[in-house]
Amino acid sequence: MKVQELMTRKVRVCRSTDMLNTAARVLWEADCGAVPIVDEKARVVGMLTDRDICMAAYTQGRPLESIGVASAMSPVVVSCMPDQTMKDVHDLMRANQLRRLPVVDPSGRLVGIVSVNDLLREAERQRDRKFQELTLVEVATTLVLISEPRPADPAV
């Protein structure tokens, strides 16, 4: 199965020039935990999670409307293409400990987002088939691995 068959196509986004209160409102209204950050050409330049927002507010000690998205977003973006397989996405998520991946076209423009929840739902649909791209156990194991704390940064 290709990512384009699983992904969410209508994705809410923010820009790096927005303030965190705008991003928090987007997350609340979309009932999601992460938002892609795009430039003026809709190319993904970062990802921002609800946790990133909370940590920025805590560490900077300022209200959200005075903190820019650029200061809290992750500028390292792992993404996938619409024609990649469910297994490819699963492997990327596992290797990078990510719950969500932006789906981009060849020029890096956002066309959707895929989550580990999307993989779980598809694995459940495939459960009784003779051939399963991914089993529920495989995806659940990946969720466990994604949730493991990352090693501490020795520079901190």
C-alpha positions in Angstrom: 0.0 0.0 0.0 1.3 3.5 -0.9 1.4 6.4 1.6 -1.0 8.4 -0.6 -3.7 5.9 0.3 -3.2 6.3 4.0 -2.2 10.0 4.5 -4.3 12.8 5.6 -4.5 15.3 2.7 -6.0 18.3 4.4 -3.2 19.3 6.8 -3.2 22.5 8.8 0.1 24.3 8.8 2.0 27.2 10.3 4.9 29.4 9.1 8.1 29.9 11.0 7.2 33.6 11.3 4.0 32.8 13.2 3.9 33.0 17.0 3.3 30.0 19.2 -0.2 31.1 20.2 -1.2 30.7 16.6 0.4 27.2 16.4 -1.3 26.2 19.7 -4.7 27.3 18.3 -4.1 25.3 15.1 -3.2 22.2 17.1 -6.3 22.7 19.3 -8.7 23.3 16.4 -7.3 20.4 14.3 -7.2 18.1 17.4 -3.7 17.0 16.6 -0.3 16.9 18.3 2.0 18.3 15.6 1.9 20.8 12.8 4.2 21.1 9.8 5.9 24.4 9.3 6.0 25.6 5.7 7.6 28.4 3.8 5.9 30.7 1.3 6.1 28.0 -1.4 4.5 25.3 0.9 7.8 23.5 1.4 8.2 21.9 4.8 10.9 23.6 6.8 10.2 22.2 10.2 7.8 20.4 12.5 6.3 21.6 15.8 4.6 19.5 18.5 2.5 20.4 21.4 5.4 19.4 23.6 7.7 21.8 21.8 5.2 24.7 22.5 5.0 23.8 26.2 8.8 23.5 26.6 9.4 26.8 24.8 6.9 28.6 27.1 8.5 27.0 30.1 12.2 27.5 29.2 11.7 31.0 27.8 9.3 32.2 30.5 7.2 34.3 28.2 3.7 34.1 26.9 3.1 32.2 23.7 2.1 35.3 21.7 5.7 36.6 22.2 7.6 33.5 21.2 8.2 32.7 17.5 7.5 29.3 16.0 11.1 29.3 14.6 12.5 29.2 18.1 10.6 26.1 19.1 10.2 24.0 15.9 12.5 21.2 14.9 14.2 22.3 11.7 15.3 18.7 11.0 12.5 17.2 8.9 12.2 13.6 8.0 9.6 13.2 5.3 8.3 10.7 2.8 6.9 10.7 -0.7 3.3 9.8 -1.6 4.5 6.8 -3.6 6.5 5.2 -0.8 5.1 2.1 0.8 3.6 1.6 4.2 6.7 -0.5 5.1 9.0 2.4 4.0 7.2 4.8 6.3 7.2 2.3 9.1 10.9 1.9 8.8 11.5 5.7 8.7 9.4 6.2 11.8 11.1 3.5 13.7 14.6 4.6 12.7 14.0 8.2 13.6 11.6 7.7 16.6 8.8 9.8 14.9 5.1 9.4 15.2 4.3 11.5 12.2 5.9 12.2 8.8 5.0 15.0 6.4 4.4 13.7 2.9 6.0 15.9 0.3 6.2 16.1 -3.5 9.6 16.0 -5.3 10.1 19.8 -4.7 9.5 19.4 -0.9 5.9 20.9 -1.0 3.6 19.4 1.6 0.9 17.1 0.2 -0.2 15.3 3.3 0.8 13.8 6.6 1.0 10.2 7.8 1.0 9.0 11.4 1.8 5.8 13.2 -2.0 5.7 14.0 -2.6 5.5 10.2 -0.3 2.5 10.1 -2.0 0.9 13.1 -5.5 1.3 11.5 -4.3 -0.2 8.2 -2.6 -3.1 9.9 -5.9 -3.8 11.7 -7.7 -3.7 8.4 -5.2 -6.2 7.0 -5.2 -8.5 10.0 -7.2 -11.3 8.5 -5.5 -11.2 5.0 -3.1 -13.8 3.9 -0.5 -11.2 3.0 -0.1 -8.3 5.4 2.4 -5.5 4.7 2.7 -4.9 8.4 1.3 -6.8 11.3 -0.3 -5.2 14.3 2.6 -6.6 16.4 5.2 -4.9 14.1 3.5 -1.5 14.3 2.8 -1.8 18.1 6.5 -2.7 18.6 7.5 0.4 16.6 5.2 2.5 18.8 7.0 1.1 21.9 10.4 1.9 20.3 9.3 5.4 19.3 8.2 6.1 22.8 11.5 5.1 24.4 13.4 8.1 25.8 16.2 9.2 23.6 19.7 8.9 25.0 20.7 12.0 27.0 22.7 14.6 25.1 26.2 14.6 26.6 26.6 18.3 25.7 23.8 19.2 28.1 
